Amino acid sequence: MKVGFGLWNSVPGTLALEGGLFIAALGFYLAGARPLDRMGQYLLWGTVVLLVVAYIGAAFAPPPPSVAVLAWTGIAGGLLTAALGYWIDHHEVVKA
């Protein structure tokens, strides 16, 4: 049995939904946090650009050559994103 919206059948639908969720999440973050300095601005927008480019690359690139490459790419991407998030956090202030 399959449940859900069936977006696995529609690449444009998947891209639209995931893009919308990304934009909404970014909007919520921007509404609740402000950079403490220029480094905070550069880090945030640089990370947003990196994530968008990586997503577009993953969506339209050919499949990875092996499962190991997919796993290592996922691990490296997760570590890079966590490190950038930690760095951004030190240059942002969250409004209460």
C-alpha positions in Angstrom: 0.0 0.0 0.0 1.3 3.5 -0.9 0.2 6.6 1.0 0.9 10.2 0.5 0.6 12.7 -2.3 2.4 10.7 -4.9 5.0 13.4 -5.5 7.5 10.7 -6.4 5.6 10.6 -9.8 6.1 14.3 -10.4 9.5 16.0 -10.4 8.1 19.5 -10.8 5.6 18.9 -8.0 8.4 17.7 -5.7 10.6 20.6 -6.6 7.8 23.1 -6.0 6.8 21.6 -2.7 10.4 21.3 -1.3 11.3 24.8 -2.7 8.2 26.3 -1.0 9.2 24.6 2.3 12.7 25.9 2.0 11.5 29.5 1.4 9.0 29.3 4.3 11.7 28.0 6.7 14.1 30.7 5.6 11.3 33.3 6.1 10.7 32.0 9.6 14.4 32.1 10.4 14.8 35.7 9.0 11.8 36.8 11.0 13.3 35.5 14.3 17.0 36.2 13.9 19.3 39.1 13.0 23.0 39.1 12.2 25.3 40.6 14.9 27.9 41.6 12.3 28.7 41.5 8.6 30.1 38.0 9.0 26.7 36.8 10.1 25.1 38.2 6.9 27.8 36.7 4.6 27.6 33.3 6.4 23.8 33.1 6.2 23.4 34.1 2.6 26.5 32.1 1.5 25.0 29.0 3.2 21.6 29.7 1.5 23.3 29.9 -1.9 25.3 26.7 -1.2 22.2 24.8 -0.2 20.2 26.0 -3.3 23.1 25.1 -5.6 23.6 21.7 -3.9 19.9 21.0 -4.2 19.6 21.9 -7.8 22.8 19.8 -8.5 21.3 16.8 -6.7 18.0 17.2 -8.4 19.3 17.3 -12.0 22.6 15.4 -11.8 22.9 11.8 -12.9 22.6 9.2 -10.2 25.7 8.5 -8.1 28.0 5.8 -9.3 27.7 3.7 -6.2 25.9 3.5 -2.8 29.2 4.3 -1.1 29.6 7.6 -3.0 26.0 8.5 -2.0 26.7 7.7 1.6 30.0 9.7 1.8 28.4 12.6 0.0 25.5 12.6 2.5 27.8 12.4 5.5 30.1 15.2 4.2 27.1 17.4 3.3 25.6 16.9 6.8 28.9 17.7 8.5 29.4 20.8 6.4 25.9 22.0 7.0 26.2 21.4 10.8 29.5 23.3 10.9 28.1 26.2 8.9 25.1 26.3 11.2 27.3 26.4 14.3 29.4 29.2 12.8 26.3 31.2 11.8 24.8 30.8 15.3 27.8 32.6 16.7 27.1 35.6 14.4 23.3 35.8 14.8 21.1 36.9 17.6 17.6 35.3 18.0 14.9 37.8 18.9 12.8 36.7 21.9 
